Amino acid sequence: MLQLGPIGFVLPWLLLALPLLPAIWWLLRVTPPAPRRQAFPAVRLLRDLPMPEQTPSRTPWWLLLLRLAAAALIVLGLARPVWGPGAATAGDGPLLLVVDDGWAAAADWPARAAAAQAALDTAAREGRRAALLTTAPTGTPESGRPTALMPAEELRARLAALRPKPWAPDRAAALAGFQAWREVHPGAMTALWLADGVDHQAEGDSTTPLATALAAAGPLTLARAEGRAARLLLPPRAEPDRLLLTLRQTPAPAGGQATVLARTGDGRALASAAIDLPGGATAGEAALELPLEIRNQVVRLEIDGEDSAGSAVLLDERFRRRPVGLIGPTEAGTDTPLIGALYYLERALSPTAELRAGSVEQLLARQLSVLVLADRPVQDGRERQALDEWVRAGGTLVRFAGPRLAESPDPLLPVRLRAGERQLGGSLSWEQPQHMATFPDTSPFAGLAPPPEVTVTTQVLAEPDPRLTERSWARLADGTPLVTAETRGAGRIVLFHVTANAEWSNLPLSGLFPDMLRRIVALSSGVAGAEGGAPLAPIETMDGFGRLGPAPGGVAAIAAPAFADTVPSPRHPPGWYGVPGEGGERRALNLSASLPAPRAMAAPPAGTALQAIGGVPAERDLGPWLLGAALLLLAVDLVLSLVQRGLLGRPAARAGATASLLALVLLAPLGAAAQGSAPAGEMPLVTRIGYVATEDSSADEAVRQGLAGLSEYVNRRTAAALGEPVAVRPGQDDLSVLPLLYWAILPEAQAPSPVAVAALNQYMSNGGIILIDTRNEGSGEGFAPGAQEALQRVTRDLAIPPLAPVTSEHVLTRSFYLLQDLPGRFAGGQVWVSREQDRANDSVSPVIIGGHDWAGAWAVDGRGGNTRAVIPGGARQRTLAYRFGVNLVMYALTGNYKGDQVHVPAILERLGN
C-alpha cells in the first residue's frame, strides 16, 4: 500500500495512468464545429459564393479541463484510495486475532469490533491469512482453540457474528489452545490481542502467561481501552429499610459517579442511587431507600449507561421484604429476652421481613403476607371468621404450639390435635428427646440440613389421618410430625408442633429456625418453595450485554440445593431459573455474585506494541465517491458537448435543457432521500400495520418496536410482505389503507374527538380491524392501573358490536397456527371478539379487545433482541405470542376464509351426489 498523508492507495500501480493525462489533453482538444445557420438563397446565387477551407474548432479550455478532471478521478477511484488506513501490521506471516469476549468487553464492544475489523482490513490488503482466538468459554469442543487459517475476508463474517459472553474469560484454556495450534502452525506470525484490561482471577496473574506465549511467537500488539474502568455491580444487601448497593471496579485515574437504576418487570425505572467513585477507587457503596410496596416491585438493578452482564443484577424473592404480623399469647412479656414467645421470631424474621404488631383486627386491616400466632388460640366469633376469610383469600397463617393451644385447639389448624402434649425425656418419661429427621423431597424445607444438636422434648401430637403424611413438612426421628401444613382456598395454614421459644425444643436456638421461617414467608408471595431437589429449568437467560431473552440450546437446569453455589458458565448462563409449571419459583442467577473483585491486568512483556481502542476514526473507502464524482462530471460534459455542437436547439432552449439536466443529475440523490423520508401520512402502496399514536412517545416507541418485530416474523414465516409499521391519528390520517390497527390504551387516555370517533367507526364498517390492548390482564394484572376505566372512556362512542370471549373454534385460533391460548407479554386473561351470530362483514370481528400486551412480547431492538420479558415467562410463551400475531395478521388480510371450511363436508357430499 502506498500512503500519502491520511490517504492510502490499495492499488498504487494504477496511479501510473496519471502521467498519460497530457495525451488525453491532445486527444480531447478537437471538437466538431457547430453548423453555421444561413438563409437559403436561390440556387443560382450559390455559384458566386466563395468556397473557404473548413478547419476543425478547438475545444474550449474549461471543457478540456472538465474532461481531464473526470479522467483523473477515474484513475484515482480505481486505485482504491482509503482515508485513514490503519497502520501496517508488524512482522511477517499470518495474523492471529485474540479477542477477550467476556462480560468486561461488552461496555465498549462496538469500538472493539471496529478495531478488529480494521485489523482484518489491513491484513486483507497485505494478502495475509488470519485466525481468530476468543478467550471466553463457549461450551463446545472448539472452545479456547484458534480457528483455522483463512483469508482475512472470510474471517470478517465470523468476527461480525461474535458477541460478548455473560461470564469471565478463561485465559488458561486459551493458552493451552494456542500452544496446540502453534504445533500445527510453527512459522512466523503476528498477534493482535484485544484485551478487556481485567485480570479475572481472585489472585495470581492470568495475563502474563498468554501474553508471553504470544510475544514469543511473533510481534504482539496489545489493544485495550485506556482510562475506562471495568465495573461490576454486586447483589445488594437487604436491610430493614433499604437496599445497600455495592460496586467494584478496576482503578481509574479520574474519579466519577455511577448511577444505579431500579427497574420493574416491565422496564420502568422506579428510583436511582448515585455511587461516588473517587480517582483510583476500586469500590463504592450507596443506599437505595424505597417504601416497602414499591421496593417489592423492583426486579432488576443496573448501572445506567453500561450494557454489560456485570452491570445488571436480577432480584428474586430473596431481596423482597414481606409484611409479617406477630401476635403472642399475651400482650405483655412476649419479647422478654430468651424466654419471650416472640423473642426468637423477631430476630429470625427482622432481616428479611417487615414485622408488624397489633391485634388481629388491626393487622388484617393492612396488607399482610404472613400472620404468626405463638401459642394463641383463636377465639370463636368474628376473629375466627376474619382469619378464615383472610387465609382463603391467599394469606399464610403460621401457628406455634404451647400449653394454651394444647388445651384449647381450634379449627384453624392443618391437623386435628390430641388433647394435651407429649413429654419426651425427664424423670417421668420412658422416652428420650427426639432429633429431627431429614426433610422429605416434597417439603418446602427440602435441601436444608437439620443440625444433629437440635432436639425436641415436648410436642403436640396429631390425630392419625390418611392425609397426615402429605401434610407433614418436617418430622422427628420417630416419624411423628414436627411441622404440618394444609392449603385452604388460596392460602395455607402451617403449624409448628413446638413452641416458638426454647421451652419445648432448642430449634429456635439453631440456624435452621430462620431458614425455615424465610421459606414459609417466601410461600406467602406465591412462590412455590416445595421444589426440593427438583431441577430449576432456565426461563430467561442474559447475554453479554445484560439483555434477557429465551434460553439458547444447550442450557441445562440447576438442582435447587446447588443453585447458590452455581457459577455462570455456557451451561448455566446468568438469568432466571425456575420450577416448570404455573406458580413455580423463579430464582435469579447473577454473574457478579460469583466473581472476584476485578483487578487491572498486568503489564505486557517488553517489546509489546500498545494500541488504544476507541477514538480512532474508522477507515473510509474513497473509491466509490471518486468514481461517482467522475460519472457526474462526464454527464455534465455530455450536456456541454451537445450544447457546443448545437444539437439542443435555440439558445434559450439549450440553456433550459442544460439547467434541467444538471438539476436532475445533481438533485437525484436528494430526491431519493426525500422519498425515503416521506411522512407517515403519505404511506406508499405496501401493506403495513398501523398503531394509534398517543401523547406518550415512549409508549408509542414500544408499540412500534413490537409491530416491527411482528412484521419481520410474519415476513419470515408466511408469504405476506409487511412494511414498517406506521403511527396514525384517527381523523387526521387516512386509515383505509391499513388492514389492522393496534391501539394500546394508556391509563391516562382520554376519549377521542368526534372526528376521530367517526373515522374509527367508518374504518370498522369498511372491514378494518382494531386490536385494543389494555396491558393489564392475566399475569399482568396491576401493571397498568386505571386502564379499564380508560378503556371505557375511549370506547364509549365507538360502534362496537356485542362481544363474546374467544373460543377454541374461533378463526383467530386457527387462521394459520392452531392455538389454544392467545398470550402476549402476559398470559391468563380473556380476549373478546364480536359474537359469532353477528353476520355483518362476513362474521369478521371489527374489534378485538384484550390486555396481554402483545406488542411488548413482539418488541425487538435495533440488534434484533427482545426488549421485554414475558410473564410468567419462558420461550414457549413468546413463541405463542408471535404465533397469535401471525394468526391476527392472516385474520386481518384474509377475513373469515378459515371459517368457511365448516361447509366443506356439505359441499363434498353435494358433489358426490
N, C-alpha and C positions, 0 to 999 in steps of 0.2 A: 504494500500500500504506500502510495505517495501522499504525504501530508504537508499541506501548505497552510500554516497557521491553524485556525479552527476547522479547516476543511480537509478531508482526506478523500483520495480517489482510489476506489477498489480496482479499476481497470485503467491505470495511468497510461498504458501504451496507446490508448485511443486519443490522448492529447496530442500525439504526433500529427493528427489531422489539422491542427490549428495553423501550422505554417503554410498549409495549402490555401488559406483564405485569399492571398493575392491572386492565385489562379482563378478562384471563384469570382474575384473582382473583375478580372479580364473577361470571363465568360458572360457575366451578367450585365456588363455595361452597355450592351446593344439591346435596343428595344424597337419593335416595328414602329414606323412613323404613323402618326394619326392621319386618316384621309382628309384631303382638303375639300371643303364644301364650295361649290361654284355653280352659278346658274347655267343651265344648259342652253347654248345658243343654237342658231340654225346650223345645219350640217356644213353649209358652205363656208361659214365663218371659221370652222376648225382648221382650214388649210393654212390660215395666216398665223395660227398660234405657234409660239416657239416651243421647241422640244428640249427643255432643260434636263440635265442629267440628275437623277434622284440618288441621294445618299441616305443611308440609314441615320436615324436620330440617336443621339447619345442618351443613356439612362441618367435621369436626374441623380445628383449625388446623395440626396436624402433617401431616395428609394433604394439605391445601391447599398447604402449604409444599413437600411432596414433588412435587406436580404442577407448581408454579412452577419448581422446580429442573430438572425434566425439560424444560420448555419453554425455559428459559434455555439449557440445554445444547444443545438442538436448534438454537437461533438461533446460538449461538457456533460450533457444529460446521459449520453451513452457511456461515459466514463464512470458512472455511478458515484457521484460525489456524496459524501456523508458529512454532515455538520456535527462537530463534537465527537469524533470517533474515539473509542476507548483506546487506552494505551496498548501497545503491542504486548503480547504475552511473553514473559521472560522464558528462557530455556528452549529446549527442543522436545520433540515427541508429543504424545497426546496430552490432553488436558483432563485432569481429574477434578471434578467439581464436588466438593464436600459441603453439605448443607446441614446445619443444625435446624431440624424441623420439629422441635419440641414446643412446649407451651410458651417458653420465653421468647420465641421468634415471632409469635403471632401479632404482637403490638405494632411492629413495623414491617409486616410481611410484604406489602406491595413494593417497598423500597428494596427489600432483599430479592424479590423476584426480578425486579428491574436490573439489579446488579448482576444477577446470574444470567439473565438473557443477554446483557451487554457482553459478558464474558464469552458466551456461546457465539454471538455475532462476530466477535473478534477472532475466535477460533475458526469459524467458518470462512472468514476472509483469508485467513492464513492457511486454509486447507488442512487443518488439524482434525483428528478424530477426538472424541470426548467420551467420558464416562461419568456417571452420577453416583455418589455415595451419600445416603441420608443416615443420620445418626439416631433418629428416634425409632424404636422398635415398631414393626408392622404386624407381628404375629404370623408371618409367613416364613417358609424356608429361606427365602431370599433376604430376610431381614438382616441388616448390618453388612451386606455384601455390595460392592460396586456393581453397576450394570456392565454389560459387555461394551467394548469399544465400538462406537458407531460414528457416522458423520455428524458433525455438530448440528446440522439442520434437522436431523431426525430426532435428536435429543430435546429439541425445543418443545415438542408436543408433550413429552413426558414431564418436563420441567413445568410447563404451564398447568398441568393437572395436579401438581404437587400442592398439598395443603398442610399447614401445621397440625401436629398431633396434640391431643389433650393430655399428654404425660411428658415425662422428662426424657432427654436423650440417653442412650446407653453408649457412651464413647468407648468403653472397653470392648463391647461387641463389635463396634465399628472398626476398632484397631485390629481385632482378630480377622475380620472380613477383609480388611485392606491388606494385611500380611499374606493371606491366602491368595488374593488377587495378584499381588506382586510376584508370586511364584510362577504365575502363568504369563505375566507381562513384566519381565525384568528389565526392559530397556529404559531409555531416558524418558522422563515425563515432567509435567508441570502441574502443580496443585494450587487450587484456589479454595480456601476454606471460608465459607460464610458462617461465622460463629455468632452465637447469641450472647456472648460475653459473660456467661454464668457457669460457675462450677457447681454441678448439681449434686455432688456428694456431700454428706454431712461433715466429712473430714477427709483429708488426703487431697490428691491432685489428680483429676481425671482428664486434664487438658494436655499436660506436658507429654505424656507417652504418645498420644496420637499426633501431636504437632511435631515431635521429634522424628517419628517414623515418616511423616510426610516430607519434612525438610531433608531427610536423608535420601529420599528417592529423587529429589529434584528441587528446583526453585519453588518456594512456598510463598503465597500471598495470603495474608490473613485480613479478611474484611469484617468489620464489626461496626455497630452504631456507637459513635462517640458521644458521651455526655448524657445518654439515656439510661435510666435505671430500670432494671427488671423488677417488677412489683408483684407481690404475692399477698392476696387478701385471705386471712385465716378465718375459719369458722368463729363466729362471735361467742363470747361467754355470756350466758343468760343470767342476769341478775334480777332481783325482785322488781326493780323499777326501770330497767334499761337493758340494752344490749351493748356490751363492751366490744368495740371493733379493734382489731389489731392488724397492722400492715407491716410487712417486711419487704426489704428491697436491697439491691446491691448499692454500695455507696455511690452517691452522685455529688460532684463538686459544688453544684449550685443547689441551694435549697428550693423548696417548693411546697405545694399543698395538693393533696389528693382528696377528691370529693367522692364519697361513697353514697350511692343511691339505694334506697329500699323500695323494691317493686312488688306489686301484687301478681297474682297468677295471670292477669290479662295484660301485664306490661305497664300498668300505671305506676308512676313514681309517687310514693306517699310521703317520703321525707328524705333528707340528706344530712350527712355529717362530714365536716371537714377535718382532715388529719394533717397537722403541720409536720413537715419533714425538713429540718434544718440541713444545711450543707454538710455532707459526709455522714448523715444519719442512716442507719440501717433498719430502723423500726419506728413506728409511731402508733399512737392509740387515740381513740375518740369514743365518746358515748353517744348512742342513738337512743333518745328518750321519746317514747310514744305511749299513748294510752293503751290499755290492755286490748280493747276491742280492735283498735287499728293495728297494733303490733301483731296480733294473731293473723292478720291478713297478709303479712309480708312473707313471701316465699323465695325471694332472691335478693341478694346484696351484690352490687357490682361497682367497680371503680369507673367513674364517669370518664368517657373518652378513651378507654382502653379495651379493645376487643381481644380478650385472651381468656383461656380456661382458668388461668391462675388468678385472674382479677374478678372472678364470679364465684359466689357461694350460694348453694341452694339450702333453704331452711325447711326441715320437715318438722314433725310433731315434737321432736326433742327440744326445739327452740321456742315453743309456744307455751304460754302460761295460761292455765285453765283456772277459772274461779272455783274454789273448793270451800264448802261450808263445813264447819266443825261444831258439833254440839256434844257436850259431855253429860254425864248422869245428873250432875247438879250444876248450879250456876257458879258456885264458889269452889276453889281448890282444884279446878281441872288442870291448871298449868303449874301446879306445885312441882318444883324440880324433883326429878327422879321417880316420883310416885303419882303425879297427877295423871288423870285419864287422857289428857290431850298433850301432855308434855312431849312424848316421843313423836306423836303425829305431827305436831307443829314443826319440829326440827327435821323430820323426814320430808315434808312436803314444801316447806317455805322456799327452798332454792328453785323449784320448778313450777310452783303454782301460786296463785293469789289466794291467800287464806282470808276467809270471812267468818265473823262470829255473829250470833244473834239467835232469835227464836226461829222455829220452823217457818212461821208465817213471814217473818222479816227476810229470811234467806230466800224463800221461794218467790218473794216479790221482785227479786232482781234476777238477771241472767246467772244461771248456776249450772256447772257441769257435773259436779260430784257433791254429794252430801254424806258426811261421815257421822254416824251416831255411835258413840262409845258407851256401851253398856247402858243404853237408854231405851226402854220400851216405848212404843208408840201408843199414845192414848187413843182410845176409840172415839169416833166422832169426826169433827171437821179436820183435825190434824191428820188422822189416818187417811181420810178421803183425799185430802190435798196431796199427801205424799204419794198415794197410789196413782192419782192422775198425773203427777209430775213424772213418775217413773215411766208410766205407759207412754208419755209424750216424748221420751228419749233421755231422761235423767238416769244417773247411776247412783244408787243408794248403797253405801258401804256400812255394814253393821259389825261391831265388835262385841263379843260375848262378855259376860261378867255375872256377878251374883244376881243382879236385878233382872237381867234378861233370862237367866236360867230359871228364875222363879215365875216370871210373867212373860212367856213368849207371846208374840202377836203374829198376825197373818203376813206381815211384810218381811218374811224370811224365805230364803230359797228352799229350805227343807223343814220338815216337822222335827221338833226337838223333843228329846226325852226330858222328863222332869228332873231337875237338879243337875249337878255337874259330876264329872268323872274325875276322881283323885288318882294321881299316879305318883307313887313314891310316898315316903313318910312312914311313921311307925304303925299306922292303922291300915296300910295298903300292902297287898301282896305283889303289886306291880311296880316296875321301875320307870323313871321318867323316859319318855319316848323321844327318839330322834326323828328327823324329817326324812321322808322317802324322796327319791328322785321325781321331779315333776313329770307328768305324762306329756306326750307329744302334742296332745290337743289342748293343753293348758296355756293361757297367756304367759305363764311363768316359765315355759319351756326354754331351755338354754341357760337358765340361772342354776348355779350350783349351790345346793343347801350346805351351809357350813356344818361340819361334824359336831361342833360345840353347841349348836342350837338344840335345846331340849324343851319338852312340854311336860309340865307337872299336873296341870288341870285343864280340862276342856269340857265343852258341852257336846253331847252325842246326838247324832241324827237318828231318827227312826228308820228302820230298814225300808227301802223303797226300790222298785225296779229301776228307777232312773237316777239313783243316788250316784252310781259310778260316773255317768256322763255329766253330772252336775258338780263333781269334785274336781277342783283345780289344784289342790295340794292335799297330801295325805301324810300320816305318820308311818313309821316303820311297820306298825302292826296293821296297817290298812284302814284305820279309822280316818274320816275326813278331818282336815285342818282348815281348809278354805272351800266353801261351796258357793255356787252361783246359779242363778236362774234368770232367763230372759222373760220379761213381761212387756208386751207391747213393743215399743221401740226402744225401751230401756232395759236395765237389768238390776238385780239385787245381789250383792256379794256379802257373804258372812264369814268373818274370821271366828273360828270356834274357840278363840282365846281372847284375853283382854288386850287392850291397846297399851298397857304398861307392862312392867316386868313381874306382875303379881302371879300370873299363871304360867308364864314361859319367859325365856330370855330372848325370844325372837325380836322384840323391839330394840334390844341392845346390839343386834348384829347389823352388818352392812347389807344383808339380804332384805331387811324390812323396807328401807326406802326404795329399793329397786322394785319390789313387788307393788308398792303403792303407786310408783310412777307409771308402771304398766297399766294399772287399773285406771288411772287418770287419763292415760292415752286412749283407752277404750271409750271414754266419755265423748270424745270429739269425733266418733265414727271411725276410728282407726282400729282395724282388727288386729289385736295383739296375740292371737292364737296361732301365729304362723309356726311356732315351734322350730323344728329343724327344717321346715319346708323351704325350698329354694325361692329366692326373691328374683323374679324374672325382670329383665330390662324393659322399662316402659318408654323412656326417652333418654337419649344419651347426648352428651355435649361434645361438640367438635373443638378444634384448637382455638377457634375464635370465641368460644364461650356460648355458642348458639345451640339451643336444644332442637333435636329432631328425632325421627324414628331411628331405632337401634339398627345399625348395619348388621349384615350377616356375619356370623362367627362370634357374636357377643353371647356370653354364657350367663346363666343365672348364678346367684351367690347364695350360699346357705346362710340362713338368718344368724346362727351363732357365730359365723365367721365374718359377718358383714363389717363389724367395727375394725377388724384387722386387715381388710382388703385394701390393697394398693392399686390405684387406677393403672390400667395396662390395656393393650389391644384386646384382651379377652374380657376385661371389665372396665370399660371407659367410664369416666365420671358422668353422673346423671341421676335419673330417677329409676329406682328398682322397687318392685312390689310383688305382692301375692296375686296371682291371677284371679279374676272374678270380681264381682261387684263388692264394694266395701273393703277391698284388700288394702293392706298398709302400703304406703309409699315412703320409702327410705331414700335419703339423699346421700349419694357417694360423691364427696368433694375432693378435688385434686389437692388443694392446699393442706388438707388435714393430714396427709401422709408424706409431705415433702419437707426436707430440712430447710433452714433459712438460706436463701440464695446468697452465694458469695461470688465476688468478681473472679473471673478466670485468671490463671497465672500468666505471666509474661511469656510471649512466644520465644522460641530458640533464636539465637543470634543469627543474623542474616535474613530473617523473615521480613518481607516487604509488608507494610501496613497500608490498609486502604479503608477509608471511611464509607459507610453505607448511608445513602441519602444525601441530598443537597447537590448532587451532580446531575445536570440535565441529561435526559436520555438522548441517544443518537437519533439523528433525523436524516432520512434519505432525501436528498435534494433532487435526485434524478427525475422523478415524475413531475415535479414542479417546473424544472427547466424545460423538459420536453413539452409540457403543456404551454409554457410561455412561447416556445418556438412555434408550435402549431397556431397560436393566436397571432403571432407576427406574420406567419405565412398567409393566414386568412386576410389580414389587413393588406398584405402585399397583393393578393389576388384582386381585391377590390380596387386598389390604386392602379394596378396594371390595366384593368378593364377601363378605368376612367381615362388613363393616358392614351389608350388606343381608340377612344371614342365609341366604345361598344355599349355605353349606358345611356345614350340619348342626349338630350339637351343639357346645358349646364345645370339648370335648376333641378332637373330630374336626376342628373348624376349626383349632385350634392345630396339630394334627399335619399337616394338609394344607398349612397356611401354611408351616410349617417345612420340609416336604418340598419344596415348590415353590421356596422360597428357596434351599434347599441345591442343588436341581437347577440353578437359574439361575446361582448363584454358582460351583458346582463343575464345571459343564460344561466350561469351558476346561481345568481341571486334569485332568479325566478324559481329555479328548482328548490332552493332553500325556503323561499316563501311558500311554495306549495306544500312542503313538508311540515311547515308550522302553521297550517291553516287552523282557524279557531274551531272549537268543538262544534259550534252550531253549523258549520259548513262541512258536514260529515260526508265523506266520499261513499261511493256505492260499494261498500263492503259490510258484511254482516258484523254487527257489534252488539255487545250487551251494554245497556245504559244503567246509570245509577243516579238517584236523585241527590243533587248537591245540597249540602246543609251549610250552616254558618260555622261549623267546626271543621277546620282544614285538616286536622289530624285524623278525625273520624273519616273524612272523605278519602284521605290517602290510604287508610287501612282498607276501605271498601275497594278502592281502585286496585290495590295490590291483590286483594282476594279475587276480583274478577279477572285480573290479568293472569293469575295463576290458574284459574279455571279455564280460561280461553286457551292457554297453552296446553293444558291437559286434554281438553276436547280436541284440539288440533292434532295431538299425537295419537289419540285413541280412536277417533272417528274420521269420517270423510268430510266433516264440517270444516270450514275455514273461517275462523273468527278473527276479527281485528282487535286492536286495542280498545278497552272499554272507554266509554265517554260519559262525562258528567253532564247532566241536563237539569234545567229548571223548568218544570211544567208551567205552561202559559207563556213562556218566553222562547223555548226551543221546540223544534218540530220533533214530535215523538213517533210519527208514523213509520219511520224507517227502522225502529227498534223492535225486535220481536219480544224482548224481555227487559223488564225494568226492575232493578234491585233498589229497595227503599229501606235503609237502616233507620229505625226510629230511635232518636235520642230522647232521654228523659225530659229535656227542656224544649222539645219540639213543639211548635205552635201550629194551630190549624192553618191549612193552606188558604190562599186567597181565592175568591170566587173564580177568577180567571184560571188559576191552577186547577181548581176542582173541576171546572168544565173541560179543561184539556185532558185531565186524567180520566174522567168519565167517557169522553169521546175515544180516548186511547183504548180503554177496556171494551167499549162497544164495537170497535173496529177489529177486535181479535188480539189485542195486546195483552200480555200477562204481567202482573205486578207481584213480585215476591216481597212481602213485608216482613222484616226481621226485627223483633224487639230485643233480641240478645239477652234474654233473662229467663229462659225456660230450662227445665230439667236440671242437669248438673250445674247450670249457670244461674240458678235462682239466687237473687241477691246481688248479681254483678251490675245490674242496671236498674236500681230502684227508681220507681216513677215511670218506667217505660210503658206499663199497662195503661196508666192514666193518659200518657202521651198518645198511645195508640187510639184511645177513644176520641181524643181531640182531633187528630189528623184524619180519621176516617168517618167523622160524624156526618159529613155532607157527601161522601162518596157513594156511588151507586153499587154497593157491594151486595151480591145476592146472598140468600140464606146459606150458611156454611155447615159443614159436617166434617168430622175427623177423617183423615186419610186412612183407608183400609188397605189390606194386602191385595185387594183386587183392583185398586185404582191404577190408572195408566201410569201415574208417576212412579210406581214401584216396579214397572216392567217395560218402560219405553225403550230402554237399552240394556240395563242390567236388571237382574231380578233381586229386589231388595226387600227385606223385612222391616228395616228401620231406616230413618232418614236423618242421621246425626249430622252435626256440624262440629264446631268447636265444643259445643255442649251436646249432651245426649239425654234422652229420657222424657223430653217434653212432647206436647201434642202439636201436630201440624194440621191446619184446617184448609179445606178447599170448598168449592161450591157443591151443593147436593147433586148426586148423580141424576136425579129426575129432572133437573133443570136442563132442558134441551136447547137452550139458547147457545149459539156459537158452537153447535155440534157437541155439546157437553164438555167443552174445554173450559176449565175454570179460569175466569179473568183475574183472579186474585188467589194467592197462596200466602197464608199467614202462619208464622212460627216464631220461635225465639232461640234457635240453636246457634246463632252467629256463624252462618255458613261461610261468610266472607273471611272470618278470622281463621277458619280451618284451611281455606284455599290460599291465603295470602302468602306471597313469596317476595323476597327482597331482590336486589339487583344481582346477587350471586345465584339466585335460584333456590335458596334455602327457605324453609318455612319459618315465619317470624313469630308465630304464636303457638303456645302449647295447647293441645286438646285436653279436655277434662271430661271424664276421669283419666283419659289418656290412652296411648297405645297407637302403633302404626295401623292397626286394624280400623280404628275409629276414623283416622284421617283418610284412609283409603275409601271407606264407605261414604265419607263426606264428599270426596271427589266424584264417586260414582253417582251419588244423588245429583251433583251438579251436572253430570253428563245427561242423566235422565231428564233433568229440568230443561236443559238446552234442547234436547230432542223433542220434548213435550211442546216447547215454545215454537220450534221450527216445523214440526210435522203434525201437531194437533193430536187428535184422538184416533190416529190410524190403528194403533195397537188395540184399542177398544173394539174396532170393527172385526177383529179376529173371532169374536164370540159368534159371529154369523157364519163362520167357515163350515161348521158341520151341516147347517141347513142348506148352504149353497152346494156343498158336495152331494148331499142327498138328492137335491133337485136335479143336479147334473146326471146323477146315476139313474134317475127315473126317465 
